[in-house]
């Protein structure tokens, strides 16, 4: 009986210390991981001459998120990072990225999402953001086909999302 109580106390102690470490991670490590993700996505760049399809960036969703509570800002940032991962985990065989570079990028973004999720408390899904990320590749591929140039346009859009997400989370870090 005492061993069960001991393990229950140990579990609760580890769980509660883990959750506070996660938020300390946000305060101390988020910027480093965010900068790394931006460097890695830049390293994946391939510059193609010619016309580029315009993609409507959802500035209004980021504007709404910036006025939300801290918990909702984190939930929005987590969702962006998860949507980015889902998009890049699609069949990217027509992209010209090195597989190892893509995997390293995804590992960094997944770590960011996991750590921020542990700070957010709850995860509220923004349906309009989800629909944007579902339509983005369909729109680009419809205009440009499944080409390396299309994936480059998507990469540039994702970089813009990562920069906006960085600013959103940074607003929480300066508020503390």
Secondary structure, DSSP 8 states (H G I E B T S, - for coil): -HHHHHHHHHHHHHHHHHHHHHHHHHHHHHHHHHHHHHHHHHHT-----S--------HHHHHHHHTS-HHHHHHHHHHHHHHHHHHHTS--TTS---HHHHHHHHHHHHHHHHHHHHHHSS----HHHHHHHHHHHHHHHHHH-S-HHHHHHHHHHHHHHHHHHHHHHHHHHHH-
